[in-house]
Amino acid sequence: MTQYLDFEKPLAEIEGKAEELRAMARENEDMDVEKEASALDRKAQDLLKSLYEGLTPWRKCQVARHPQRPHCQDYINALFTEYTPLAGDRNFADDHAVMGGFARFDGQPVMVIGHEKGSDTKSRIERNFGMARPEGYRKAIRLMGLADRFGLPVITLVDTPGAYPGKGAEERGQSEAIARSTEKCLELGVPLISIVIGEGGSGGAVAFATANRVAMLDHSIYSVISPEGCASILWKDAEKMREAAEALRLTAKDLKEIGVCDRIIPEPLGGAHRDRDLTIKNVGSAIEAMLLELSSQSPEKVRADRRAKYLDLGSKGLAA
């Protein structure tokens, strides 16, 4: 059953009425409601198109956080074969908010790493809602190091509100772990491709996404801080999150203009959760294209390409 966002309530009413009519017809075979139900379907489709034609940055945030969006596990299951998960940071523990391991993408050996938020209450608690602790970033460092040693491209799937800010995480060196993971991204002599599939929050996302190529799903977001956190700092009022979302320039379109994002991956009308299979297929096509762009480069060229990207960051689109 589709979960509707606040701004989709009128759509929920129309689609609900269409479903009610069809449910009545299933119970009473003499009823013919298809004409009325089809009219409601068309009305719902027009409204869906109208709602999503000009999404505000805040509404983009809501769509990016939709609980039914495909998560890291879904992409790995659908796009990769022979996935062999690797666990632990060889120092403290395994962090279930970060998953990764060896796999094949279209037959090519790769290392895939990503944030996993979980899909129900139990798994969300186990995965800490995608908020990694230091051991999660140290696991990612270990996996990237293995990929570099064996000459395997690294693909990261970013979907996190940010790194976990708890007391234990800080005691175990959260900021140092994030910095080391970012440093590791820059050092790799193999192609690094990052896809923001939902939320790209703060340093928790940068630690996975300091890549040769960064792609974002159309309704994903990538920002130094959440709109609510920004509003709390600037206006001392978290309810100013709409204004903060506008100011942060966190949408895929904004970030492509300033060079943070290299490619925008289209989503189905109504968001990734409306057609998960199509969304996953689009992400797979983007990964294939970006791997092809980088496949012939030497380790030195890969590092130089990545270095040039970040030295040039922000040099375009600033006038906007």
C-alpha positions, 0 to 999 in steps of 0.5 A: 500500500502506497504511503502518501506524503502531506502534500499528496493528501488530495491524491490519496483521496482520489486514488482511494475512491478508485480503489473503493469502487474496484473493491465493491465490484469485486464483491458484487460481480453485477456492478460495472464501475470500470468507467468511473474508476478509470476516470478517477485514475486519469484525474489522479494521474493529472494531479500527480503530474501537477504536484511533481512538476514544480516540487519545492526544495522542501517537498524534494526533501520529503520525497527523498525521505519517503520510507518506500523508496528503494534502499541500498539493499534493494539496489544490491539485490537487483543490480549486482550478482555474486554479492559477498558481504564483508563485515567489521572494521577489524578494530571495534565492531560491525556497523549495520548502517553500512553494508558492502562487499565484493560483487559483480556488476554486469559481469565486472568485479567491483566493490559496492558499499552503501548506507542501509536505512532498513525497511521496517521498524526492526530493521531500521533500529538494527540499521540505526536509520542509516546513520553510521558510527565510526566503525561503519566508516572504518569498515568502508575504509577497509573495503575501499583499501581491498578494492584498491589492492585488487584493482576493483572499481568502487560503487557507493550508494549514499542514503543517510541523514548524517553520521550518528551524533551519539556520545559513544560515536564521538568517544570512538572518533567519529570526526576522525573516521569521517575524515579518514574515509574522505581521505581514502576516497581521494587516494584510490587509484581505481574509479570511484562512483557514488549515487545519492539514492535518497538523502546525502547528509553532511560529512556522513555522505561526503565520506562515501561520495568524494568520487570521480563521478557523483550522480543523484536521483532526481528527487534526492538531496545532498547537503551539509546539514538537514533543513531542520538543523539549519533552521534551528541554528540560523532562526532558532526555529526548526519550523523554518525548514522550508526557508532553509531548504530553499537557501541550502541549494540541496536539490540535484538540479542545484548541485549539478549547476555548481558541479557537485553532481555530475549526472541526474538520474530520472525518477518515475512520476511520483518518485522512486517508490512509485516504480521501484523497478524502473528506478533501479534500472535507471540507476543501473544504466547510470552506473554502466555509463560512468564506469565506461567513462573511467574504465580506460584510465590509469591509476594516476589519471583516476586520481588526477581526474578526482583531484581536478573535480574537487579543486574546481568545485564551485567555480561554476554556477556561483552567480546564480 
